[in-house]
């Protein structure tokens, strides 16, 4: 079992930056692939980024590539999402996710088994 708690959400002006953190419980954090998804009002949940269990591989949605960076610190059981050059369309609730590490990263939400409760990110124009 893995419990995930997100933090770092808030309000930012367009062009600004935020850094989200996700703290995971459990002693096997380093065996999990980690991901971030987001959901805007009235829209489906969408993939943002994922990182492999050892941090060696990353996957990004086209909409955030070059602006967002996912990273992890296995010693601290934490995964991060650095968001730069933010846009109003980045406004959403951001969710941290985890799944047992497999060879290939995925952007499919049904492949992730554990979810945090989400943190709100609002970008004003």
N, C-alpha and C positions, 0 to 999 in steps of 0.2 A: 504494500500500500504506500502511496505517495500523497502527501498533502501539500498543496501549493498556495502560497499567499503572495499576491501582487502588491506592489507599492510604486509610488513615483508618478502617478497620474496627476492631472491638473489642467490648468488653463494656460495657454500660450498664444502669442500672436503669430500670424503667418510669417514664416521665415525663421522662427525660433526653434529651440531644441528642448527636448525632454529625455530623461533616462528612466526607463521602467526597470524595476527589479522584481524577481520572483524567487522567494525563498522556499526551498523544498525540505520536507521532513524525510527521515529515513536514512539508512546507512548505505543505500545502494544508488545514490544519485548518479554516480559516474557510470552506471550501466543503462541510463535512460537517455534517449533522444529527447530534446526539449524543443518546444515550439511556441510561437505567439500567433494568435488569431485575433480578429476584431469584428465587432458587429455594430453597425450604425443603425439608428432608428428606422424601422421599416425595411431593413435590408437583411439578407442572409449573412450568416457568419462567414468571414473570408480569411483565408490564409495570409499571414504576413511574413513569417520567417521561421526557419528551423535550424537546429544545430545538432550534430551527431554527439554520441555519448562522450567521445574523447575530444570533441571540439575541432576535429580535423576536417569536417565537411559542413558547409552551410548552404541553405537554400532560401531564396527570396522571391516574393511576389514581384512581378514586373513593376507594379505601381510604386514600390518602395525601394527598389534596387538602386544603389548609389546614394540613397539618403538615409537609410536605416542600417544599423549594424547589430547583429546578434552575437553575443559572446557568453561565456560561462566561466565560473570559478568552481571547480569540483571540490576544492578544499573547503569552500564555504557553502556548498550546496545551493548555489545561486546562479540564475541565468539573468542576463541583462538584454535590454533592447534600447540602444541609443538611437534616438530619432532626431535628425537634423533637417533643416530646410523644410519645415513642416508646412502643410497646406490645410485649408479648411476641410477638404475631403478626407483628411486623416482623422477627423473627429469621430470617435467611436468608443465603445467599451472594449478594452484590450484584455484578452484572456491568455494566461500561461497554461501550457499543456505539456504532458509527458507521456512517453510510451517506452516500452522495453526496446533497447537499442537493436536495430536491424541494419543490414548492410546499406540499404538505400533510404535516404530521407524521403518524406512524403508530404504533400500539401493537403491531403485528404483528412478532414476533421474526424471521420469515423475510425481512422487508424490510431487516434490518440485516446488513451484510456483514462487519463487523469486530467482534471481541469480545476483551475482556480476560480474564484468568484468574480474576478474582473476588476478593472480599475478604469475610471472614466478619464478620457483625454478629450479636451476641447480646444480646437484651434480657431481663433477668430481672424477674420479678414481685415 
